[in-house]
């Protein structure tokens, strides 16, 4: 029976789980936003002054695309790990991965090393989302899940906001850090090495600090009782390490797609064919661990064939819903700070930073509102409303502004509110689509496979800009049309309002 002591312990455990997931995703968002801040000076340093014109931009785009593929792979790998060994241990490993390998980026001496380290770091970033969301939803009661989903969705945007504030105060920040380094007894040469080119090495090394979170997680955060019940029944034993070979193949297929659309790739017609085949191969590869798990579970009698088929259908459907939001974000609104710099090139105006700040504030607002709306009005109608409003807000931003004027930042806030609102919706909805034994893997695939489409879409934004004579507003408006597909796709998804998480 329940007692005051047990109730207090349960409340404490829920708060610790939420705190760990929030901080993990906040630093995840900070480190996702860190590379756009330090990438240009880092590549200028690594490539040197004699690099051919345009090489820096090519490497920057490639590292962004590689990051998205790594995050997609990590969502499946760490989701698989979370279903096999538990949410808490796998989440600690995912945070350790993205923190340490972000820190290692500060020691890179070649551009390809930066890309490789960023890829490994992104594995942990993709995994942290699926694990944190699964753990939080399994620990918190159903009536609280909407508010909790909003908090989780907002966390990464707080991280982006921190990046924007840091960018605006970078010069004074570097001066203060130099004094700290010299005060510790290190040489001027060491300080210069760490702080040259906008202090990109020091900032990357500082990205290792979230690794300290693993001590909080391992010492205080309880494991999901739902997962422990499944583990005790033996349903988590149907996972096998050999199945991850499929994820490796899927990642390679996605990287080939990126190469095909890169400046070093092939003609557009051939690239289109490679994209179709590559996406099919990536999907098959990422689904392979789940298909093998389901096959073993059905053979063992712990899962019916019909239930296995439903899990696969929900994964593909969730991936489509996630792809709409991610492609709209990475192919359209993520380009807005860059566009602001074109409209207002004076660095003293901080157009890029202010645009990112207003986008981030809007995103924080939108993630809360979307989760609350989905909890009150239902999942499907909320998703439709988010698609309609996201398309409208993107068009208002890109077609309603021709200069960095008084209307620009409010329009950016509106676009950030709507287009990022999905990231408060998904932490509520995706866990409701999958049973406990495959929840981390299922929602990890659903959310992160869309990153591969977003990587391809990001390259298409540049292609569209060339088609429209260099006009980003036209390219961004066309990319925002992806939300129309979401309006259609959601009607094939179940309404889960008022239901308990499936067992």
N, C-alpha and C positions, 0 to 999 in steps of 0.2 A: 504494500500500500504506500501511497504517497505520504511524505512527512515534510515538515518545514525544512529540515536539513537537506533532504533529497531535492526538494524544489529549488532551494538556494544553490545547490551544487549544479543542478541542471541549467539554471539561469547563468551561472558563472561559466559553465562550459560553452553555452551558446555564444556568450559575448566573446570568449577567447577565440572561438572558431571564426566569428565574424571579424574580429580585429586582425587575426592572422591573414585571412583572405583579403581584407581591405588593404592592408599594408603591402601584401605581396603583389596585388594588382596595381596599387598606386606606384610602387617602384618599377613595376613592369611598364606602366604607361610613361614614367619618367625616362626609362632607358629606351623605349621606342621613340620618344621624341628627342632624345639626346643626339642621335646620329644626324638628323637633319640640321641640328645646330652646329655640330663639330665636324661633320663630313667634309664640307668644302675646304676648310683650313687643313684638315688632316690629309686630304688627298693632294693639296698643293705642296705639303711638306714631303709626303712619300713619293710623289711623282717627280718632284724637282722642277726647276725653272726651264729645263730643256725639253720637257714632255711636249709631244705634238698637240696642237690646238684641238680642243674638244675632248681630249682623253679624260680629263677630270669629270666632265659631265657624263661621259659614258660609264666610267667607273661608279659614279654616284648612283645613276639609275640601276646599274647592275647589282650594286650592294643592297639597294632598297628591294629590288625584285627577289634577290636571294634570301633576304630577311623574311619576306612573306612566305616563300616556299619552306624555309626552315621552321617558321611558326606553324604552318600547316602540318608538317611532319611531326613536330613536337607535340601538337595537340593529340595526334593519334598515338604516338609512342608513350608519352607520359599518361595519357588516358588509359591505355592498355596496362601500364604499370600500376596505376591507381586502382584498377579493377582487380589486379592480381595480388598486390602486396598491401593495399590499403591506401586511403586518401592522404593521410597525414605524412607517412614516410615518402610517398611519391611527390607530394607538394614540396616537402623540404628539399628533395633532390632537384626538383625543377627550379626552385629559387636559387639553390646553390649553383646550378648550371648557368643560368642567365647572369647571375651576379659575377661569378669568377671569370667567365669568358668575356664579359663586357670589360672587366678590369684588365684582362690580358690584351685587349685591343690597344691599350696604351703603350704596349711594348712592341707593336708591329713596326717592321722596317720596310715592308713592301705592301703595295695596294692589295695584292692577292691574299696576303696574310690577314689583312683587315677584313676582307670579304669572308675568308674561311672562319675566322674567329667570330664574326658577326652571325654567320650561319649557325654555329654551335650554340651561341648565346640565344638565338631566336628559338631553338628547340625548347629551351626552358620557358621562354616567354609564352609560347603557344600552349605548353603543357599546364602552366600555372592557372590559366583561365578555367580549363575544363575541370581541374582537380578542385580548385577553390569553390567553384559553383556547385559541383556535386556534393562536396562536404557540407557547405552551408545549407543547401536545400534539404539534405538528409537530417540535419541536426535541428533546424528551426521548424516550428509547427506551421501548418498550411496557412493559417490566418495571417502570419507575419511575413510570408515569403515575398509578397509584392514589395513591401518597404525594403526588405533585405536585398532583393534583386536590384532595386534602385541604387542602394548604397554601393553594391559591387560594381554596377555599371558606371557609377560616377567616379569610382576610385581612380581608374586610369586617366580620366580627364583632369583630375587634380594633379596627376603627374605631369600631363602636358602643360598645365597652367604653371607649374613650378619651372618647367623648361623655359617658357616664355619670359617669366620674371627674371630668371637667371641670365637669359640672353640680353635683356635690357640693362642689367647691372654688371655686365661681364668685365668691363675695364676696371672698375673699382674692386671687383672680386679678385682679379688677377693680382692687383697691387697688394691686397690683404694676404693672399696666399703666399706671395713671394716673401713677405715679411715673416710669415709663419715658418716657411721652409728654412730660411736663413736662421731664424731663431732656434730651430731644432739642431743647428750645428752643421747642416749640409752646405755644400759649396755653392758658390754663385753659378758655376757651370752646370751643376745638377738642377738648380732652380731655372736656369735659362732653358735647359733641355725639356723640362716638364711644362714650362709655361709659354714657350714660343708658339707662334701660329695659333693665337687665341686660346692657349692652354688646353688644346684638345687632348694631349696625353694625360694631363692631371685629371681632367674631367672624366675620361674613360676609366682611369685607375680608380677614381672615386666611385664609379659604378659598381665596384665590388662590395661596397658597404652593406647592401641589403643581405649579403650572405649571413650577417649577424642574426637575421630573422630566424634562421633554422634553429638556433638555440631556444628561442621563444616557442617555436612550433613543437620541437621534440620534447621540451620540458613540460609544457603546459597544455597544449592543444589535444583534446581527446579524439580518438578515432570514432568514425561514424558507427553507431550501433547497428544501423541497417546493413552496412557492409560486413560487420563482424558476424551478424546472423547468417549472411550468405556464405561467408568464409567457413563458418562452423558446419554448414550443410554440405560443403564441398563443391559449391557451384563455381568458386573462383579458381578451382584446379584445372579447368578446361582451357586455360590460356597457356600458350607455349612460346618460348623465345624464338624458335625457328620461324614463326609466322611473321616476324618483323622484317624478314627479307622482302616481303611484299611492299612494305612501306619504303624501303630503300629503293626498290624499282620505281615506285610511284614518284619519289622525290627526283630521281634522275630524269624521269619523263617530263616532269614540270620544269626542270632546269633546261632541258632541250628546247622546250617551248619558248622560254625566255631568250635563249640564244638565237632562236629563229627570228624573233622580232627585234633583236638588238641591231645596232649599226653594223656589227660584224656578221649578221645573219644572212638570210636568203631573201629572194624576191617575195613580195606579199602573197601571191597566189600559192606558192609552195609553202610559205609560212602558215597560211590558213590550213592547208592539209596537215601539216605537222601538228598544228594546234588541236585539230579534231582527234587525230590518233593519240596525241600525247595526253589530252584530257581523259580519254577513255582508259589509257594505260595507267594514269595516275589514280583514277577512281578505283580501278580494279586492284591496284597495289595497296591503296589505303584501306580498302574494304577487306582485304585478304585476312588480317588477324581476326576480324569479327566473324567472317564466314567460317573460318576454321573453328573458332570457339563454338559457334552455333551448331556446327556439324557434330562436334564432340558432345555437346550438351544434349542434343537430340538423341544421339546414340546411347548416352548414359541414362536416358529416360527422365532427365531433370528439366527438359524443355520440349514443348510440342513443336512439330514442324510448322504449324500455322503461326505460332508465336515467333519463331525464328524468321519467317518471311516478313512478319510485321515489323520486326526490329530493323531489317535491312531497308524496308520501304520508308520508315521514319528517318533513317540516317540520310537517305538520298533526298527526301523531301526537306529535311532540316538544312542540308547543305545548300539546296536551292534558295531557301529563305535567307540563310546567312549570306550567300553570295550576292544577293540583291543589295543588302545593306553595305557589305564590304566593298563591292564594286562602286556603289554610289559614293562612298566615302573616299576611297583611295583613288578613284578615277576622276573625281570631281572636286569635292570640298577640300580635300587635303592639299590641292593646288592653290587655294585661295591666298595663303600668305605669300607665295611666290608671285602671284598676280598683283598683289598689293604693292610689292616692291617695284614692279614694272610701272604701275600707276603713279607711285610716289617714290622716286629713286633716292631722295635725300635721306641718308642714314640717320640724321638727327631727328627725323619725324618718327622713326621706329615703326614704320608701316607694317612690316612683317610681324613684329612682336605684338603690336596692338591687335592685329587681325587674329593672331593665334590666341591671344588672351580672350577676346570676345567670342571666338569660336569655342574655346574651352569652357567659358562661363555658360554659354548656351548649352553646350553638351552636358554639363553637370545638371543644369535645370531639366533638360529633356529626358535624361535617363531616369530621374525620379518621377516625372510626370507620366512617362510611358508605362513604367511598372505599376504605378497606382491606377492608371486608366485600364490596363489589362486586368488587374485584379478586380476592378469594379464593373467594367462593361463587358469583359470577355476578351479572349485572346485574338480571335480571328478579326473581329470588327476593329480592334485596336490596331492590328497590323495593317489593315487596309487604310485606316486614317493616317498612320505614320507614313505610308507610301505616298499618299496623295499630298500631304503637307510637306514632305521632303522634296518632292518634285516641284511644288509651287515655290518653296523657299529658295531652292537652288536657282530657279528661273528669275525670281525677284533679285537675288544677289547678282547674277551674271548679266541679266538683261536690263536691270534697273540702275546700273552704275557704269559710268564711262570715265569716272575720275575718283580719286581718293577724297571724296567729299563728306559732308555731314551725314549722308544716308548710308555710307559704306559700312561702317562698323555696326550700326543697328541691324543692317541686312545680314552681316556676318553672324551676329548673335542669333538671329532667327534661323539661319541656315544651320548653324551649329546645334541649336536646340532640336530641330527636327531630324536632321540626318544622323545625329549621334543617339537619338532616342532609342533606336533598336538595341543598343548595348545595355539598356535597362530592361528591355523586353525579353531578350534571349535568356538571361540568367533565370528568369521566371518560367519561361515556356519550355526551353529545351529539356530540362530535367524531367518534365512531366511526360515526355515522349518515350522514355526508356526505362526498363526495369533496373533494379539496383545492380545486378551482376554486370551489366554492360553500360551503366549510366555514364561513367566518366569517358569511356571510349566512344560511346554513341554521340554524346553532345560535343566531345572533342573533335570528332570528324565533322559533325554538322556545322560547327562554327568555323573551324580552321580550314576545311577544304575550300571554303569561299575565298580564302586568302590567295589560293593559286589563281583563281579567276580574277581576283583583284590585281595580282601581279601582271597578268596578261593585259588586263584592262588599263593599268597604269601606262603600259607601253602604247596602247591604242590612243590614249589621250594625246600623246605627242604626235601620233600619226594623224589624228583628227586636226590638230593645230596646223600641221602642214597643209592639210586639205583646205582649211579655211583661211589660208594665207597668214598663219601665225596667230590667229585670234583664239586666245584661251577661252573667253566668255562663250563663244559658239561651241568649242569643243566640250567645255564643261557642261553646257546645257544639253548637248546631245548625250553625253555620258549619263546625265541624270535621268534620262528616259528609261533607264533600267528599272526604276521603281514601278513602271507600268506592269512589268512581268510579275512583280511581287503581288500586285492586286489580284492577278489571276491565280497565282500559285497557292496562295493561302487557302483558297476554297477546297483544295485537296487535302488540307491538314485538319486534324481533329480539334474540336473545341474541348479544352480541358479545365475550364473554370469550375471550381467547386469540387474537383476530384482530388483524391489523395495521390501521392506519388505511387506509380505502379511498383509492385514487388517483383 
